[in-house]
Amino acid sequence: MPHALDCLRSVYRTLGKSLLLAMVVTLSIGVVYGQVDRAGLNGTVTDATGALVTNAHVEVVSRDTDFTRAAETGPAGVYSITELPIGTYDLRISKAGFRTLDVKGIQLFVGQIRTLDAQLQVGGVSQEVVVQSSAAALETNNANVAGVLEHQQLSDIPVNGRNWATLEMLAPGAINSGNGGQQSIRFMGRGRDDNNFTFDGIDATGVQEQSQKADARLNISLEAIAEFRVDSAVYTAESGGSGGAQVSAVSKSGTNQLHGAAYEFLRNSAVDARSPFDPPQIPPFRMNQFGASLGGPILKNRTFFFVNYEGIRQSLTNTQIAFVPNAAFRAQVLATSPALKPLLDGWPTGQTPNNPITDQYTSAGVNSVREDSGTVRFDHKFTDRTTMYVRYNIDDALIHRPFDNVGAIETEPIRPSNLAVQLTHIFSPNILNEVKAGMNRSAFHHPVTGSAPVAVSSVPGFDDLNDNQLDLEVGTTISGIDNLTVIRGRHTFKMGADIERVRLNNSSVGIPITTISFNSPGDFINNQIDSVSVDAQLGVGGMRRTLWMGYGQDTFKVRPGLTLNLGLRYEYYSVMKEVLGRIAVVDFACGGFCPAGTPMYSPDRNNFAPRVSLAWAPGGGSGKTVIRSGFGIYFAPNQNDDFSDPHESTAGRFSLSSADVPNLSYPLTPFLGLLQSEGASPKGIDVHRRDGYYENWNLMVGRQLPHSFIAEVGYVGSEGHKLFGGRQVNLKDPITGKRPLPQFGQFQIKYNDSNSNFHSLQASLERSFTSGWLWQTHYMWSHTIADGTVGTGETAQVENASCRACDRSSANFDVRHNITMNSVYQLPIGPGRGHWNMQGVAGKLLAGWQVSGIVSARTGLPINILVTRKASDMLDGNSRNQRPDRVPGVALYPANQTINNWLNPAAFAVPAKGTWGNLGRNAARGPGYWETDTALEKSTPIGERVNLTFRAEAFNLFNHPNFANPAANISSTSSFGVITSILNTGAVGTGTPRRLQLMLRAEF
């Protein structure tokens, strides 16, 4: 017991020193988000009797670049070598009186801290014991819930569109709600934009929103990525800057061997399958994805280079279905309200009758993509102690496609770029420093050509109309890093400080936007508008803020088989400012707009985030079972775009409803004066907001199985607090009918009073690439509950501002069951593969065959059933996001459920005037999803150094239709419960009909 108490005292003394040094570093140097772009190796060295071996010399050498690092075992017999570039290493351990131990072929993956204990045999140093490293063993250093994709997965697994972000869905805890891109994947019950993306440790997220707003696929080319890692939950204090998953990509680098490749992927609709909504003749589709890479030495063992180019040329025609007014309805409108003709003309003429007032309109929308991406990297070793690399990545894309199903067109030019510069210096075998600087830039413009003079929404039964729009964004983040590692006996201390400067120049209203809504087709006929909103043209705002972050962490190897991680992270996000002070802060305490110079909100300086975890192998360092558990707090800085609202309020923003003006009608000219005098509708942020955060915890049990398999099962939980959610305010008093701020109409304020919780059972089975076979399976049984939002970028309007509990329900992207499997398998036939070991022509035909694939499946997403209400029917005048009443005793789903009849209309009713609906949020469920993607390839050597590979890929091999959720507004009787689209109508990603792709690749 005294020894244990001494250990605990030592832990807290050393952790305190670490955190103090981290705070000093914070004041002197800068860092970017937590770095997980390197690897490490540690272990305990003993003799044949189990006694600790001190002062043994430990050396690791990279097979690719001859890069060498050395260390010595301390008094506890422990060695630790950190910040190693990923790759394959040979390990040598020597000491006088013992035979030298050589361990060959140790594979280190990104973010991995691998434990390799060693036992030395008595003998001479000149006597060597050589062993071959086995596949990666159990994780015995931390409690991270994480997934790593190895080189074989990046190069061989079929990825539809070669979008690097799609690989996220293969990590534990990932939920894919759509096409498998950045905007569709969430982790462990948290928001999409709570995820943090880094490339070589440098921020690679979108600047306005964390996920890139455009659907560019090559902002990082798969060909330029060496390895890919996702830390889904319970990661250490080194990582932060977001409350969600840490997604890390590491770029390829040159080696002592010159390597190169040229490739092309070809797609053609002639071999694709139809969507259930396509016409008999499949819409045309062409795609060419091509590129080349080259890497090697400039000076052997000293200077290396790698360059890559990849391009896309794509043209896809997809089938779109909309519901539009039929001829009889149009005639009735023109006879009753001829002033609405400009709006009627916005809807195209339908081809197929649907009901007495609507026709179905089917059209072919063309989606074209031109994209070019380039990466260049240089590595240099100044001395054995000092190394450096520079990497630059740029993508230039132009995307042109339909914005809606009735004629609006959007164009997306985007040009993201990313720069990383890193210098690493080894002061001694036990002290290492890493300095890094970087830049992340996202230039995005989004013009929309609409089909109507004003936007028309919420006419039950008809698709919405859009007018012209313009969204502008040029965002840049400048980052720096200095991480210090100090090894003292059984302790490995890491400390650092993060600084990131955000510069966002944006305007969400580059041209004026007017939106009107009608409560019913009858109101449209009679030109009775329910609500109108007008956004005046907004100039480009210069939004600026700085993120300051620091951490200290101690990895304490208590004894072989038991490791503790103790850390503390601090994050402070400065208050967003506009460079010229062009903001208008609205607050009820100010009686409306606050005086000029008022900050957008109060700063939050209380963001202390402790992290603690342990990994225990009951059998000691050589045990085949490990128990891991941890707890951490993770803060989220929110989207930068969340703080643009006070700037948007500087331009005229106005709204009126039928509760204010019963005779609202189109054209709006007679009401412009009233809009400006009584309908001001600013956008606000709660001036007392606090930064949202998550608490994560887990308990996992892992077991090493025969044939190099590793199984793990356990529980992962999370709670989110102080999460952002939008709320309509300045609502009418139900008794007096007056608004608290009479000079304003109804408007929105973003509050951070939302909460969420998540509970899950996690299970996995993995095998690293060994003897030609790789396997990964991740299963999750989970439930996410929220009262309006699950995190950044996932805000939802509440139905009744006076009843927050009424919105507590399954979260918008709650999925109960989710599984992904992926595998790469080299067929064991042909020369060198075990069977049919023939030579000559027969051998060439048999050799080099490989199959790979992905299987993914999940249960359905929630459906939030709504009803269109008049503002004048609501006690508070708020008709947005209203739900119907639930009819007791009537089933939610019809007995003969089909895609044309997914929900039972008889189960719902319009609430009585002056009441809110009693149906809970997200009360129904949509269709599930499953898909199988597979690839068959043949590699043929040509000469000694050239290899030619042909691959055929099938995405959604069985052409299983993955349907989107149905229309869910009971007021739209013609479309309610009807599914009119598959999950993904695009050319690439998950959820498409079956697509076939051919690849030809030459490499040397």
GUTI-690583 format. One record per residue (C-alpha): x, y, z; residue in one letter. Coordinates in pm, whole numbers, plus 50000, padded with zeros to 5 digits. Each point is the difference from the previous one (the first is absolute). Layout:
# residues N
XYZa
...
# end
This chain:
# residues 1004
500005000050000m
502785025750080p
501524992549659h
496625006249831a
499575033050188l
503475010649894d
499094992049638c
496855021250022l
501905028950156r
502564997249720s
497235000649740v
498425031750131y
503335017750057r
501184992849647t
496605007849845l
499955033350183g
503455008349866k
498884990449650s
496955022350010l
502025029150140l
502504996549718l
497124997849750a
498675033150125m
503465015649958v
500174986149647v
496565014749931t
501345034850062l
503014995849775s
499204977649703i
497074989349789g
498394968149883v
497244987249784v
497434974050105y
501284968650173g
502484981249789q
499324963849911v
502174997549689d
502854980350156r
500524967150186a
501994986950294g
501614968750139l
500574990250362n
500544969750215g
501704983750296t
503284980849965v
500674970650234t
502404970550021d
499114963150001a
499215001250373t
497605029349960g
502395025250157a
499975034949853l
502845009049764v
501155035950041t
502195021249769n
499374977449702a
500555017449665h
496845000649784v
500085010549635e
497345001049730v
500775004049630v
497525008349724s
500114975749711r
498875026949757d
502335029150079t
502664986150238d
498695025050259f
501414989650339t
498945007150360r
501634987450318a
499124997750370a
501094982350317e
498014981050257t
499585017850332g
500054986950358p
496664982549939a
501314982949687g
497655021049785v
500865015849666y
497825024849806s
500565014349653i
497365025349892t
499175021449695e
501074974049746l
498885004149639p
497604972049907i
501494970649815g
501924967550047t
502924998350244y
502664975950125d
500715000450375l
503374991450159r
500534996350377i
503484993950139s
501905000050328k
503304985450112a
499564964850132g
496934993049786f
499394989049644r
498835027849770t
496304997349916l
498925010149647d
496255002949933v
499275004149629k
497035015649820g
498185019150276i
497085018149840q
499055033050167l
496685015849908f
498915036250032v
499195009750359g
501114966150130q
502104995850314i
501114964049971r
501344980150292t
502714974649922l
501504984150310d
503284981149961a
501884972750183q
503784998649958l
502004967850018q
503384997150167v
502875000349754g
502305022649804g
498885032149832v
501314986749670s
497574971150023q
496675009549843e
496504986750051v
497875009649698v
496224997750009v
497285012049764q
497455023950144s
496464987050023s
496905019549902a
498995028450228a
498934987950342a
497325012750236l
499845037050084e
501605001950345t
500865036950027n
496715019150013n
496204997449991a
499485016749660n
497104987549791v
501755002349665a
500424984749658g
502984999949763v
499894993649628l
503204984449875e
501675004449663h
498254969349855q
496595014250087q
500745034349854l
501294985749674s
497834969149954d
496595004250164i
497325012049754p
499035036150082v
497315014549774n
501435032949875g
503304995950191r
498855025750257n
502374997050295w
497275010650245a
497984968849914t
502594979750190l
498645015250322e
497034976449985m
502364970450056l
500995012750346a
498334988650323p
496995020550102g
499435015749657a
496465006149872i
499555006649627n
496685017349938s
500465007649629g
502634997849730n
503014992350218g
501605034549968g
501095025050263q
496465013350028q
498464965950071s
502114983550271i
499645004550375r
501644982250292f
498714987750334m
496875021550016g
501735032949925r
499525025349722g
501414998549650r
501945032250047d
501414989050333d
502474979149799n
503535013649964n
501984992449683f
503785002949981t
502504993349721f
503494993750138d
498735015050324g
498885032649837i
496355010650010d
498284988049682a
496375007950084t
497815024549819g
500555034950141v
496395011950001q
498674965850096e
502104970450112q
498874977949713s
500865014149659q
496835016149861k
500684989549643a
500014963649892d
503575001449869a
501564965650038r
503715006949950l
500675026550262n
502304972050113i
500754973649736s
499944963950119l
503174994949800e
501805025350223a
498984983650331i
502334974950163a
497724991350290e
496705011150146f
498824999550362r
496795008950183v
499955004750378d
496284997050065s
499915005850377a
501955000750328v
503225012549843y
502815015450202t
500695036550087a
502325004049702e
497005002449767s
497235025850014g
498555030449831g
496674982149955s
497594978350193g
499624972749739g
502294975949821a
503595008049910q
500514990449635v
503694999049904s
501564994549659a
503764997249952v
501595007849664s
502324977249811k
503705008049989s
502884989649782g
502354971450088t
503454988049894n
498334980849719q
498525018649702l
496314991549973h
497335012249762g
496534992149871a
497545010449731a
496354989950010y
496515005749864e
496544990750127f
497254998249739l
496215000850051r
497234997849742n
496224997750033s
499954971749746a
500904975750278v
498155017150288d
496624991350149a
496875021650011r
498595017150304s
496374989750074p
499065035549899f
501935000849672d
498254996849662p
500384967249809p
503145013149832q
502675007050261i
501135036650007p
503425006549842p
503104999750220f
503705003549922r
502905003150243m
503764999149959n
502195001850310q
503704999549925f
503355009650139g
503674992950059a
502445000850291s
503764998550041l
502204997850308g
503584992250082g
503375013150116p
501655032649907i
502974991750225l
500014964350129k
499274996850373n
499655037750022r
497535017449764t
496814985549852f
497095012049785f
496464989449916f
497615015749747v
496464990249900n
497365012249753y
496434987649971e
497145012649783g
496284993449949i
497785006149698r
496414990050065q
496575004749846s
496994983450161l
496335002949910t
497684990050284n
496244997150023t
498185026050211q
496394998150116i
497975030150110a
496345008050066f
498715031149821v
496645017349940p
497934983949724n
498185018849723a
496685001950188a
501655014650310f
501975025149793r
496815011349825a
498245004650332q
502895020550139v
500195022449694l
496245005450008a
500015008750370t
503425016150057s
501665009149667p
502785018250190a
501444965850086l
500834991749637k
503785006950047p
500014974650280l
497964974149809l
502445003349712d
502784988750235g
498564964950005w
500514979449685p
497104981649839t
499534964850135g
499604968949786q
498144975350225t
496765007150192p
500374994650372n
496825013450165n
497355026549922p
502465029050036i
503504985949938t
501954983549723d
503244980850034q
502905016449817y
502914977849901t
503165015749864s
503614991749924a
502485020850198g
503605002049882v
502764998950261n
503425008649857s
503335000450183v
503435012549897r
502624995650270e
503815000750015d
502054992750310s
503735001450068g
502304991350291t
503745005150042v
502174990650297r
503705003150078f
501754983350298d
503555008450109h
502304986750272k
502465027150106f
501644977550260t
499074968650189d
498355023450253r
498225024949772t
497484992749723t
497535021149807m
497244996749742y
497835023549794v
496724989049844r
497555019949786y
496624988449871n
497515018049773i
496734990649834d
498175019849732d
496414989649927a
496935012149814l
496694982450068i
496815007749805h
496734982850093r
496285004150079p
499205018650322f
496444986950023d
497684977849796n
498115027949820v
502695018649810g
502415019050227a
503684994649917i
503035003750229e
503665004849914t
502784993350251e
503525011849928p
502254990050289i
503775001150047r
501194986250335p
503724998750076s
502114988250291n
503635005650103l
502064982450267a
503595007250109v
501544979250279q
503405000250172l
500904972850251t
503085001850224h
501294973950243i
501815016850292f
500804966550159s
498614964749984p
497465011050262n
499075035149880i
498475007849663l
498385031549861n
497715003649698e
499305033949842v
497325003249736k
498265027849809a
497144997449756g
497315016649794m
496544987749905n
498015019849743r
496534994949855s
498795022449719a
496364991849927f
497335018049796h
496464987549960h
497765018049750p
496504986049941v
497895008549696t
496424996950116g
496784993749809s
497825026650165a
500225037250088p
499644991450371v
500414967650193a
496724982250073v
499914974750283s
497554979350196s
497164997849748v
498724965650104p
500114975849709g
502455019649782f
503785000649986d
501595032250121d
501215026649758l
503365017550030n
501095034249883d
503525011649915n
502524996650285q
503685006550061l
502114986050284d
503635011550026l
502794986250219e
503765004550006v
501354985450323g
503574995650121t
501464985850319t
503645005850094i
501424975150246s
503244992250183g
501194972050224i
502654991450254d
499654966550176n
502594990150258l
500554963850108t
502004991550312v
500654964050108i
500844993550364r
500154963550098g
496524985549975r
498475033949918h
499625015049654t
498975036450031f
498545019449710k
499085036450016m
499145026949752g
497895030149920a
497675006449711d
499345032649822i
497825003249692e
499065032849836r
496724999149807v
499355024549717r
496594996049837l
498735024249735n
496454989849917n
496515010749905s
497054976550002s
497835025949823v
502085012449707g
496775010749829i
496595008050159p
497764970450083i
496225000650051t
498094969550121t
496234996750032i
497954971050129s
496374989349967f
498174978550250n
497924980349747s
499254997149627p
496755019050069g
501965028850153d
502225000149691f
496955002449771i
498745029650203n
503465016150030n
499974998250379q
503644999350113i
500684984350340d
503495014950044s
502625019849813v
503695005750071s
502325024249821v
503814999350025d
501645030849854a
503334997049822q
502814994450248l
503545011749949g
502934976850063v
500824998450369g
503524995550131g
499594976250292m
503034993650222r
500734979650309r
502864980850160t
499974965950164l
502484996150288w
500594964850130m
502534982450218g
500454965550149y
502184978750224g
499984962349998q
501804972250185d
500084964549868t
501054980050304f
501084963949950k
499244988850354v
501264965049922r
499984976549704p
496364996349901g
498715030750181l
500105035149850t
498345031650131l
499355031149792n
499435031750201l
499455032649820g
498455034250014l
499135022149705r
498955036350004y
498285017749711e
499015036249967y
498205012849690y
500095037749968s
496785018849929v
499355002949627m
500515035349867k
499305017149671e
503075019349882v
498135032949956l
497534994750282g
497104994349759r
497774980450237i
496615006050159a
499604982150333v
496414993850106v
499084992850362d
496795003550199f
501985016650280a
500935027849756c
496385004349892g
500994989949648g
503315008249836f
502835006350244c
502315030449973p
502734999849737a
503134982850120g
498134973950206t
501764966049961p
498024972449833m
500024979850322y
501924995450323s
503204979149992p
500114965950166d
503294994650184r
499064968850191n
500804973349743n
502134975850202f
499884965049856a
501464971850210p
500754966849832r
500834967850184v
500244964249877s
501624966850075l
500914968849808a
500524968250203w
501094966149872a
499294976350292p
502624975549876g
502705026749990g
501655013749689g
499734966449822s
496324994650088g
497404993549733k
497235019850172t
499885037450066v
497465021150187i
499845036649905r
497975027950153s
500065037849991g
498185032750050f
500465033849839g
498415033949945i
500125014549649y
499095035849911f
498565011349666a
500655035049859p
496944998749768n
499975008049631q
501575033449918n
496835006049799d
497944998250321d
501375034050094f
499135018149676s
496475008150120d
500795034150159p
501675010549674h
497004988349798e
497785022050217s
501775031349871t
498184996049670a
496235003149994g
498324968050117r
496245001550025f
497104976250049s
496235001850037l
497344973550047s
496264997249973s
499935003650377a
501295035749949d
498335008949671v
496954978749912p
499865012349638n
503604992249893l
500124994149626s
502245000649693y
501435023049861p
501535012550324l
500295036649902t
497105012250223p
501624983850303f
503595011949963l
499515029350234g
498424977750263l
502784974649960l
502605026350077q
498105016950286s
498664969750186e
501564969349844g
503695003350076a
501284964550050s
503634999450114p
502024968750069k
501604996650337g
502284980250227i
499354996450370d
502405025850142v
500464977950308h
500814968849797r
502574974750116r
502074975849798d
498434966049952g
501754968650117y
499724962450011y
500854974650266e
501204966749857n
500664967750187w
500514963549915n
500804965250129l
501434976049743m
501314964350018v
502334987849724g
501284965349926r
502714987549768q
498674970349803l
501634973549783p
500975008149641h
500975036150089s
496445011150078f
499215025250274i
496485002150145a
498655027750221e
496655006550162v
498895027050239g
497885029850091y
500475035949880v
497925028650135g
499815037449949s
498095030650119e
499865033749830g
499315032150190h
499605036849911k
499424990849635l
498825026149750f
496364999949893g
497855025449818g
496835014150154r
497365024149875q
499675029250240v
498035032350034n
496874979349970l
496575013950077k
498664998950352d
497034975849984p
497895023650214i
500925034949882t
500984991049644g
503005023550034k
503644992949931r
502635007850270p
501955021149749l
497285017249793p
502505014849753q
500944964549894f
498124971249853g
500694963950085q
503704991249972f
502544973550097q
502624999050273i
502484971750033k
500134987750359y
502374974350141n
497614982550235d
499574967449808s
501124966250133n
500554965449858s
500994965750123n
501264968749830f
500394964050112h
501384971649794s
501264964749986l
503084997849776q
501534968249859a
502834995349751s
502044972749837l
503235009749823e
502974984549829r
502865021149863s
501324991249657f
501764967050068t
500724971649759s
497965017349732g
496825005750202w
498575030650178l
496655001850181w
498095026550198q
496484998450144t
498375026250222h
496524996250147y
498085025350212m
496694997650184w
499185035050120s
497415026250092h
500465037749981t
497545023150177i
499935037849956a
497685029350062d
500685019249682g
503574994549893t
502754974050028v
502865024449942g
501635025049772t
498215004849669g
497004978950105e
497745026850149t
496244995249981a
497115023950059q
497864991550304v
496244996649964e
499025018250319n
502555023650156a
498294997150338s
500314961950006c
503534988449930r
499214965550139a
497454995749721c
502874997149752d
501984974150194r
500064969149780s
502184977649791s
502485022649827a
499705008449630n
502674974949903f
499384973550263d
500734965449858v
499424969350216r
502094974349811h
503005006749778n
502664976949856i
502885003749755t
502384973549872m
502955003449766n
502604975549883s
502904995149761v
500894964149904y
502754988549768q
498974967049842l
502574973650107p
500724987449650i
502905004249764g
503765004050057p
500815009750357g
496384997150119r
499894964250132g
497884981249745h
500424991949629w
503555013050014n
500524998649623m
502525018449787q
499825014249650g
496805012049836v
497774979650230a
501675015150302g
499515035449870k
496324993349937l
499434985450347l
502095024550202a
499045033850134g
496234995950053w
498365018750285q
496475007150123v
498955028050233s
496785015850113g
497845019250242i
496684989550152v
498065026650191s
496524999750148a
497905019650247r
496435003250119t
497805029349898g
500355036750088l
497335018950197p
497195018549819i
498725032450155n
496355002849898i
498765035749955l
496835019249925v
499605033949835t
498305024750234r
498915035949957k
501865024750218a
496635014250103s
498974965550130d
502894999050249m
499785016650341l
503535013949965d
499835006249625g
502754974649922n
498934975649730s
503454985549930r
500924963850061n
496554990350127q
499014964050055r
496524984349975p
497954981750259d
500354962350030r
496734981449947v
499744973850280p
499764963749901g
500975004949634v
503254984649876a
502775023449880l
500684977949701y
497474984749760p
499644962549988a
501024999649632n
503015023050038q
501715009249672t
502095029149875i
496775016449885n
498324993650333n
502675001050272w
497985018550267l
496364997450097n
498245033949955p
497164988650227a
502394998950295a
500295038150010f
497705029850031a
500285037649977v
500015014450356p
497185022950108a
500535037249959k
502035014650286g
501654966650093t
503244982449922w
500154965049860g
500574971750247n
502064978049765l
503594996150114g
502945010949790r
501514973649769n
497134976350074a
500374977849691a
502814981849819r
501064999349637g
501454971749790p
503194982750102g
503144998249789y
502354972649887w
502564998349725e
502774977149878t
502955014249807d
502554976049856t
503104999349781a
501874973349808l
503505008149879e
502894983549820k
503585011950033s
502564989249743t
503725007450025p
501665013249687i
503714995950033g
501625004050342e
498615033550114r
496775007549813v
496634986750112n
496765003049802l
496694997350191t
496524996649858f
497025003350233r
496244997049957a
497865015650273e
496304996950071a
498365024650238f
496694987950145n
500694966549838l
496514986250059f
498315032649889n
498065002350323h
497885031849987p
500905022050297n
497095023850036f
499995034550157a
497425009250264n
496495008149873p
498335034149995a
498785005950353a
497615029950000n
496434987650050i
498665031849840s
501504988949667s
497464972849938t
501354991749654s
503544993050119s
499704990650369f
501604966450068g
501224997149641v
503664992549927i
501105016849678t
503774995750015s
502774976350085i
502495009250268l
502575012449749n
499065011949652t
503575010649921g
502694982249807a
502214989650289v
499884991250366g
497814975550186t
496314994149937g
500045001249618t
498664973449764p
502554974249889r
502985016749834r
502834981549826l
503495014149969q
503174988649824l
503535009350099m
503354996149831l
503145008350196r
503684997849917a
502565004450276e
503694995050056f
# end
